[in-house]
């Protein structure tokens, strides 16, 4: 039986922006994945001191962003797992809960550069293929190990940090995030004072 192919796109999504969505759509269209799960990370082990927006608000923005896109899923899967969120532990649980699904990870070039510091990174490579997308100013080594692929996706120079800063400065964000997300940020009065990281 053919396995269902699901890509895991973990992150703070503080907030989600159109660059995230473009990458997910690219994976489904050109890399043969059936769907992408945007998995909200309650706490990144490398950002332990980061002040994050409430988990439920980040998840709600994800749900608004993927509404009407059946191949994109807003996931709170890691909310019930121990914190901080280690990818190895998440993959172990996913494989138990979804034994007929083949999982891949979507990570940025900045995360790939620090992959040797990930918890049980060799095991992660054996458990899932990795798709690495370029980040501006973060070149990717062309000699990648087996099961790791560099995405030839268009580089969209948007960051969640820049979105938050624009909100804090009272600037427009309509071209950076889906309309429903922009409306939610205004309605909830989010990011009025810029938080670090994300």
N, C-alpha and C positions, 0 to 999 in steps of 0.2 A: 504494500500500500504506500502510495506517495505521501511523504511527510509534509505537513503544513509548514511553510517557511515564514517565520516571524522575526522581524528585526526589533531589537531592544534599543531605544534611544533614551538613555538615562540622563538626567540633568536637573538643575535647580529650576529651570524654566521660570525665571524671576524677572520679567515675564517671558512667555513664549513669544517668538516673533516670526516674521515671514521667512527668514533664513532657515529656521528649524523646519518649517513646513515644506520648503523647496527641497531640502535635502531628503526628507522622508518620501516625497513624491518621486524624486529621482531614483531612489532605491527600489521602489515598487515598480517603476516603469522600465528601468534599465538593468537591474540586478536580479530580477526574478523573485523578489520577495512578495508574499501574499498580503502582508500587512505590517505596519509599524506600530509598536506600542511606545507611546511617550510615557516614560516611567518617572514620575516625580520623586526625586531623592530627598528624603527628609533631612539628611545630613551627609554631606560629602566628607569622607575621612581626611581629605587634604584641605578642607575648608572648615575645620572644627570651630573656628572663632567667628565664622560668618553669621551675620544677623540676617536671617531669611524671613521673607514674608510668610505668614501663616500657611501651613501645608494645604489646608482646604481651599484657600483663595487661589493659590497657584494651580491646584487641580481644577478648580472651576474655570479659570482662564483657559486651561488646556481643553476642557470639554467644549467651551464656546468656540475655540479655534478649530476643532476637528469636526464639529457638527456638520452633518451632510456629507462627510467623507468616510465612507464605510471601511476603507483600507487603513484609516488612521484611528488609533484608539488612545484615549486618555486613561492612564493606569495608575491606581493607588496601591499597586501590589506590594511595594516596599514599606508601606505604612505600618504593616503588621510584623515586619521583620526587625531583628535587633539593630540598634543604632550604635555607631555609625554604619552606613550601608556599604558593605563590601560586595563587589560584583561576584566573587566566587560563591559566597553564601546565597546570593540571589539566584544564581544559575543552578545551584544544587536544588533549591526549593522549586524552581520552575520545572526542572526535569522530573521531579517527583509528581508535580501537579499536572503537567502536560507532557506525558511520555511520548505522544505521537507528533510532537512539534519539534522542528529543527530551529534552534535559536541562533541568531547572529547579533553581534553588537555593533552599534554605530558610535564611533568616538572621534573626537577632534585630534588634529595633529599635535596639539599641546598635551592632550592626555596620552597620546602614543609616546611622546618624548619622555614621559615619566612612568611609562608602563612597567619598567623594571622595579618600581617601588610599590606596585600594586600587590595586595595580599594574594598569595598563591597564584602569581601571574602565569606560571607555566601550566597550571591546571586549567586556568581560564582559557588558554589557547587550545587546550585539548577538548574543552567542552563546547566551544562556540567559535565560529569564524568571526573575524573582525573586519569591518569596513572603516577605513580611516579617511576622514575628509580634511582637506587643507584649511589652515587658518592663516590669515595674513601675517607675514613675518615669522612663520613657523614652518620651515621646509621639512618635508618628510623624506627619510632615508629611502632610496629606491630599492635597497636590498632588504626586502621584508621577508620574515619567516613564512613558512607554509601556513596557509589558512588566514593570512592577513593581506588585505587588498586595499590599495589606494584608490579612492573614488576620483574619477575624472569629472567631478561635479562642478558647476559654475560657482565661483567664489562670490558669496554675497556678504559684503562688509557691513554687517549689522551685529550688534551685541546687546545683550539684555542690559548691561551697564549703561550703554548709550541711550537706550530707551528710558531707563529710570532717570537719567540726568536731564533728558529733554522734558520729562514730566515735571521734575523738580524746578526747572527753569521756566515752566509755563509754555513750552514750545509744542508744536504739533507732532503727533506720532502716527497719524493716519496712514502714512506710507510704510511704516515699519512693523505694524502689527495688524491682525485682522480687525475689521470694524467692531465686531462684537467685543473683542478684547479691549480695544480703545475705549469703548462705551463703558465697559465694566470698571476700568481703571478710573475713569472720571466719576462714575456713580459711587464707587467705594472710596474715593479720595485716596487712592494708593500712591505711594512713592512721592508724597508731597515734600518730604525731606529725603534726599538721596542717601540710600544705604550702600555700604561697600560690598564689593564682590559680586559673584553670580555670573 
